[in-house]
Amino acid sequence: MRIRTYLPLVAALAIAAACGGSPDPEQPVPQAGVDSAAIRRARQDSIDAENRRRAEEDARRAEADRLAREAADRAAAVRNDLTAMINFDYNEANVRSEDQGNLDRKAAIMQANPTLRIRISGHADERGSDEYNLALGNRRAAAAKRYLTNKGIDGARIDVISFGEERPIAAGTDEGAYAQNRRDEFEAIAGGDNLVAPQ
């Protein structure tokens, strides 16, 4: 008889265990007074804020790119001024008045870049002997060096070399070709990687 009294109790416990025994999770209670328009406005405000942030980031990136391009353009202009050639009259080694501005810009670049060292190579057209043209090219390079040292540039920062008639840049035997070949060329041999523009 005792078994019968416990049977309903055991059955009830088995049923409770099979059902999990824990209460159902609470369902969210709808809040009274929530405005769906306010939710949409808040969502749109969030989207607008993100769009503004992206626009500002794009503007900053564009400005940085513009500044980098300007810096690259200035560096290219400085390098072009530094390497611009000067020319000479026939059988002359004097710096022409029209080339003095070119050399003035080189002096300013060298003053703004104290570690910069350059090489000036003097050239001649093909008329005259090899020996004469080598000497003429050397006088031309020395004339440009002298001009720069007179502007305050330390002569130890300037090397000179002559190629005479060996390296023409213009082919031909007319005055146009000869005029181009009577020149000094300038190249940076140290400190020319990050040139600063003169102020």
C-alpha positions in Angstrom: 0.0 0.0 0.0 2.8 2.3 0.7 4.0 2.0 -2.9 0.7 3.4 -4.1 0.9 6.5 -2.0 4.3 7.4 -3.4 3.4 6.7 -7.0 1.6 9.9 -7.7 4.4 11.9 -6.0 7.0 10.2 -8.1 5.0 10.8 -11.3 4.6 14.4 -10.4 8.3 14.8 -9.9 9.1 13.0 -13.2 6.8 15.3 -15.1 8.3 18.4 -13.5 11.8 17.2 -14.4 10.8 16.5 -18.0 9.5 20.0 -18.4 12.7 21.6 -17.4 11.7 22.8 -14.1 12.5 26.4 -14.8 10.1 29.2 -15.5 9.6 30.7 -18.9 11.9 33.6 -19.8 10.3 37.0 -19.3 9.0 38.6 -22.5 9.8 42.3 -22.9 7.0 44.4 -21.9 6.1 47.0 -24.5 6.8 50.4 -23.1 4.1 52.9 -23.2 4.7 56.1 -25.0 7.6 55.0 -27.3 7.5 57.1 -30.4 8.5 55.3 -33.6 9.2 58.6 -35.2 11.7 59.4 -32.5 13.4 56.0 -33.1 13.6 56.8 -36.8 15.0 60.3 -36.0 17.7 58.8 -33.7 18.6 56.3 -36.4 18.9 59.0 -39.1 20.9 61.2 -36.7 23.4 58.3 -36.2 23.6 57.8 -40.0 24.1 61.5 -40.5 26.9 61.7 -37.9 28.7 58.8 -39.6 28.4 60.4 -43.0 29.8 63.7 -41.5 32.7 61.8 -39.9 33.5 60.1 -43.3 33.3 63.4 -45.2 35.6 65.1 -42.7 38.1 62.1 -43.0 37.9 62.4 -46.8 38.6 66.1 -46.6 41.6 65.6 -44.3 43.0 62.9 -46.6 42.5 65.2 -49.6 44.2 68.1 -47.9 47.1 65.8 -46.9 47.4 64.6 -50.5 47.3 68.2 -51.8 50.1 69.3 -49.3 52.2 66.2 -50.4 51.8 67.1 -54.0 52.8 70.7 -53.4 55.8 69.6 -51.4 56.8 67.2 -54.3 56.3 70.1 -56.8 58.5 72.4 -54.7 61.2 69.7 -54.4 61.1 69.1 -58.2 61.4 72.9 -58.8 64.4 73.1 -56.5 66.0 70.2 -58.2 65.4 71.7 -61.6 66.9 75.0 -60.5 69.9 73.2 -59.1 70.5 71.1 -62.3 69.7 73.8 -64.8 72.6 74.3 -67.3 74.2 77.5 -68.2 75.7 78.2 -71.7 78.7 80.2 -73.0 79.6 82.2 -76.0 82.0 80.8 -78.6 85.5 80.4 -77.2 84.5 82.2 -73.9 84.5 81.1 -70.3 82.8 84.2 -68.8 79.4 83.7 -67.1 76.9 85.5 -69.3 74.6 88.1 -67.7 71.5 86.0 -68.7 72.8 83.1 -66.7 73.6 85.0 -63.5 70.0 84.5 -62.2 70.4 80.8 -62.7 73.5 80.8 -60.6 71.9 83.0 -58.0 69.2 80.4 -57.5 71.8 77.7 -57.2 73.6 79.7 -54.5 70.4 80.2 -52.6 69.7 76.4 -52.8 73.2 75.7 -51.5 72.8 78.1 -48.6 69.4 76.5 -47.7 71.0 73.0 -47.8 74.3 73.2 -46.0 75.2 69.5 -46.6 74.7 69.8 -50.3 77.7 69.3 -52.5 77.7 69.7 -56.3 79.8 68.9 -59.3 80.1 71.4 -62.2 81.1 69.8 -65.5 82.4 72.1 -68.3 81.8 71.3 -71.9 82.8 72.7 -75.3 81.6 72.3 -78.9 83.7 70.2 -81.3 85.7 73.0 -82.8 89.3 73.1 -81.6 91.7 70.4 -80.4 90.8 68.0 -77.7 93.4 69.5 -75.4 92.1 73.0 -76.0 88.5 72.0 -75.4 89.3 70.2 -72.2 91.1 73.3 -70.9 88.1 75.5 -72.1 85.6 73.2 -70.4 87.7 73.4 -67.2 87.7 77.3 -67.3 83.9 77.3 -67.8 83.3 75.1 -64.8 85.8 77.1 -62.7 84.0 80.4 -63.8 80.6 79.0 -62.4 82.4 77.8 -59.2 84.0 81.3 -58.8 80.6 82.9 -59.2 79.1 80.7 -56.5 82.0 81.2 -54.1 81.6 85.0 -54.6 78.0 84.5 -53.3 79.3 83.0 -50.1 79.3 79.2 -51.0 82.3 77.3 -49.6 84.4 76.2 -52.5 85.0 72.8 -50.8 81.4 72.0 -51.6 81.9 72.4 -55.3 83.9 70.0 -57.5 84.8 70.9 -61.1 85.5 68.6 -64.0 85.9 69.1 -67.8 84.6 66.8 -70.5 85.7 69.1 -73.3 83.9 68.1 -76.5 83.4 64.5 -75.5 79.8 64.7 -74.3 77.7 66.7 -76.8 74.0 67.0 -76.1 73.1 68.3 -79.5 74.2 66.6 -82.7 75.1 68.7 -85.7 77.7 71.1 -87.0 75.6 74.3 -87.0 75.6 77.2 -84.6 72.4 75.9 -82.9 74.1 72.6 -81.9 77.4 74.3 -81.0 75.6 76.8 -78.7 73.9 74.0 -76.8 77.1 72.1 -76.4 79.0 75.1 -74.9 77.7 74.6 -71.4 78.2 73.8 -67.7 76.1 71.0 -66.2 75.4 70.8 -62.4 74.7 67.7 -60.3 74.3 67.0 -56.6 77.0 64.6 -55.4 76.0 64.7 -51.7 73.1 65.9 -49.6 70.7 66.2 -52.6 68.1 63.7 -51.5 65.8 66.0 -49.5 66.4 69.5 -50.8 64.9 72.3 -48.9 63.6 75.3 -50.9 65.3 78.6 -50.1 63.2 81.1 -48.1 
